[in-house]
Amino acid sequence: MEILTNPIVVSVIVMSVLCLLKMNVLFAILVAAIVAGATGGLAIDKTVSILIGGMGGNSETALSYILLGTLAVAIGRSGLADIAARKITKVVGTKKTAFVFLIAFVACFSQNLIPVHIAFIPILIPPLLVVMNHMKLDRRAVACALTFGLKAPYVSLPVGFGLLFMTIIKDQMVANNVMVSISDISSVMWIGGASMLVGLILSTIFYSRDREYKDLPIMGQDEKAGETEMNADCWKALAGAVAAFVAQLYFKSLPIGAMCGLLVMLVTGSIKWNKMDEMVDGGVKMMGFIAFVMLVAAGYANVLRETHSVESLVMATTAVINTKFSGAFLMLAVGLLITMGIGTSFGTIPVVASIYIPMGLKLGFSIPSIILLIGIAAALGDAGSPASDSTLGPTSGLNADGQHNHIWDTCVPTFIFFDVTLFIGGLIGAMILG
């Protein structure tokens, strides 16, 4: 009973139900935060105060979204994005499956080879929407491809964001007196990547039927659409994009990267001085809502932390575990709820590791099994969460013409095809590893 009345369980269920009923996701998260506070014994004014105080937790991400939106609009209006879209179209033709897997392949690079995370989405995806429309491609398949590219590499490969993810797992295990190396972790976490690959294949098959979309105006693509050759403005925009990429890698900061890109475009004349307001307005229209969702999501996570509901949920779960199977099942289920609540896989690891490691050892799980359970428990919920950048990022690009619903077209498909396959893969993997 203690599990069912836990603030995380209650508030995540409330948030999910409200989102499925098509309540605005921003308000759904606000309501979930208030419900979490109430079930955690906090007065409503205290809850709101904690929520506002925690919003700064995602301030860098929110600023990144606004600046990247502005950069995307500026690049789009130069005609460069349209040319890139034409090049991609030439490669895949009208083959929908090839297109989806190409998008997934490109997205994978954003996590390891060129670790720019979601920065490429608002630049690359909007000009491709017309191509998708003509192919009658269901955008839910593309949402799954993008989310796969944002998640699978860091879950399974010790490179880029994946190295950070696995280092956190290693540090937490060492802190709990279990000596492991990055190679030990990567040797089992491939199971998570393989599970997600199965989900990607299934989603591509499931969403292979034609879906009709209208050719509506796309934010930032209305000035020089139809460009077929590189001109001076395109080269200037390309210089801005390269500057943004290099600066982001050098400073390890998305906002600095975006600002450097915009500065180069301003200095070279790609962005006209008298058009600056237009560009910023376009960026806010494209990404502003998502930026605010990220801010409120950080506040919601802060409310959950202040109620100590994460720790109590983990402790309540341990009290009802008596077999390996039930242990693995509940570990993964709790990880799913926590990550859906706080919106980050990376932040879930320290929360669950301190309990899951001794619990796993007590139940007789091997070290590889415990590694897998911690890694999958943390990764679960990132796909499918309304407040995660793994879903908000794809929506930011696919909804540039207003025809892609964040909940039903991104969150629900990614939850079904990635969270379910990760859960099953993690459960089977843990039982096989012993």
Buried (B, 14 or more C-beta within 10 A) or exposed (E): EEBEEBBBBBBBBBBBEBBBEEBBBBEBBBBBBBBBBBBBEBEEEEBBBBBEBBBEBBBEBBBBBBBBBBBBBBBBBBBBBBBBBBEBBEEBEEEBBEBBBBBBEBBBBBBBEBBBBBBBBBBBBBBBBBBBBEBEBBBBBBBBBBBBBBBBBBBBBBBBBBBEBBEBBBBBBEEBEBEBEBEBBBBBBBBBBBBBBBBBBBBBEBBBEEBEBEEEEBBBBEBBBEBEEEBEBBBBBBBBBEBBBEBBEEEEBBBBBBBBBBBBBBEBEBBEEEBBEBBBEBBBBBBBBBBBBBBBBBBBBBBBBBBEBBEBBBEBBBEEBEEBEEBBBBBBBBBBBBBBBBBBBBBBBBBBBBBBBBBBBEBEBBBBBBBBBBBBBBBBBBBBBBBBBBBBBBBBBBBBBEBBBBBEBBBBBBBBBBBBBBBBBBBEBBEEBE
